[in-house]
Amino acid sequence: MRIWSLTVVGLGLWMLGVSSPGMAAPTVEVAQGGVGYWPGEGCTRCYLYGRSWDAIEGSCFFPVDMDRRPDSYEIARSCGGSLEKGWMVVTEKACVQEDIEFPDTRYVELSAEDLARHHQEQAGIKPIYRRRDTETHFTLPLAKPAEPLPASDNFGACRTFNGKPKNRHTGADYAISGTARAVAPGTVVIADEHFFAGKSVYLDHGNGLISMVFHLAEISVEIGQEVDTGAALGQIGSTGRSTGVHLHLGTRWHRERIDPAVLLASPSELPQVTE
Ligand SMILES: [Zn+2]
């Protein structure tokens, strides 16, 4: 539940020229794992979570992590030298429950060695999400990571493995084999085999957007390589913690874990800021 500031505080903010919810301010409601869209012309910079990033073709996009606390967050954009402010209301999205039986208990009851390996891999991945202010190399919607792409509904799933609750699912799984492809132009920033993700490729598309494909059978790109949309990244497989051949696609935007489906659909389907 959200509790708005007392009237007197609200008035104080009003006098400072800051809008607060309830007043007529530009507002957008976004579910966890989604992206808010503030279409514009000539806007250059977008502000959220105490951070900022470049607008894309004049418009601002505000990604919301799948675990972002439901609340109101101030958003802003700079357009033609003036700063416009608004609010993004984050709403809760219930997780789908997935109970997975995993015959190889190595991936459920981790040995000290495997746990140490996992932590080391995570420490290597983290700085990738924090890369900022690189040029924007992509447009929305993103291209499909494989064709024909089947439906997926397990982004953010709450999971148990052999009855034990595990971390939520951070991407979308697609039951498909064949070639995994780049969803946009980018640079290969990780091409490696990880404990849980198996053979993985991470692409940096600039402006804080990272896409990743997991569980590949073979990787066909190298770290540092620049790829175009649709470039083959590798053969879809079942390496790492996987129960069968499938493609796992993950997207992080300004560090927030986003449902890839949101970025694969037209931006016109995103929740839009209304004035
Ligand atoms: Zn997955």
Boltz pocket constraint, residues with backbone or C-beta under 6 A from the ligand:
constraints:
  - pocket:
      binder: B
      contacts: [[A, 169], [A, 171], [A, 172], [A, 173], [A, 247], [A, 248], [A, 249]]
      max_distance: 6.0
